């Protein structure tokens, strides 16, 4: 994610800012990729702290307009959890906008989000025909940590959920093209394999013994749909780690040039090599504070090939190239 200029003075703004350091209200314009000091602001600004502009007074911003179902406010912590969930959505959507997904120049369908709070029954997250369902309860760090440990996942965040579930929607968009499915099946396998049966087998038997040689995560081994979604999410993780590293003014001999833009990099191998090298360095910094690795994954040759495949399609897919 970029670091942004202050439109009314000196200093910088971060992506989630609602005001400058001196208190001037600002809002983010995702089309201009810049902060503005004047309304119209999103109607959700006072409700959930949305910091994007709206097309007109009293309207939703581009991101909030994609949410068709909001959580039940009578459920405890539903609104603060929803606020964090929408913030993660805005981050993921803006990342994808760097490759023109879901912007005005994208002629395809936008995702529709169902943001649901959890009562006594957990909310299953997923995607179906362009609708992305998210449990806002996962914004709670205690609940999320408990589920990460129960599922033996090394990484589980709301931004990660957003990238994974939106990746399913991106697959659905790409599958409407004549040239995608054959290439996908050659790389990931046949997604027509029975999905419920595959998941049941995964949860009962676990991943295959050699999963580390063929997949990024254990869940990716469950079915080609999950392999795609996990791989696409990881491509977004790695690209954004690199973009944020550059935007923060940090330097590394691994960077091809000062100010290098990873979203404009056509060479997937170069992008992934740089990203993995930077991630290892930040992992080392995290360990100095007794924290978990930022990116606790190993990239096998098979995973690298899949990441390159996803990179190719996400860079050119939104505008049908």
C-alpha angles and dihedrals in degrees: 000000000000127000110234136220121249106246094207105038147338127323134048137282128219124221096259098046119129095183142015122256090268092052101259109150113241136174134201121249106206092194095055092031089225140105120254128200097215139067156273088107125182113277088233092062094099094038104048104001096256107178101193126107122248128223090242141358113292094017134117121254120246092268099044090047088066091062108092097170124039123194123270104266091209091070111092115263092000095130099046089044090049090051091056091045093052090048089056090048092053090051094050093045092050090050090053090046088067084071091042097254114154095356123123091267090058107093095196137091120290121224120260115217129212107196107194132183120217123242119174091320122063118240113238110225119219151114133261127172095335097320116117116199118201131183106224089197087079088073086076106094095211094053092043093050092049091053093044090055094043091052093040092235119159092206131031123157136146091249087052091052091049093050092047097048095041087051088062088053091049089053089053090051093048093046088067089068120092094227102047112069099057091049091046094051092049089055105034106018133250111322090196089080109116106278102199091047091049093051092046090052091048094052093044100040105022126220124324115272092251097047093123090063094053110026141042095226139010090251091055088063092061099079139339090256091058092043089056094045094047092046094047091048090051092050088054091047092052096043093049093046088056095043091049091048091054094042091053089060095248121146136210135172086237092069112098092220142343111283092014112174111220092194089061094048110113094189107084093189091056093046094050093045092053093044094049092048092051092045091055090052093050090046087058091050091050091053089057087066096042092253129140119264114278090224110020099183139105119220113221122196090258091050091050091054091050092048090052090050092052091045091055094050098042092050094053105022104081095065096035099249 
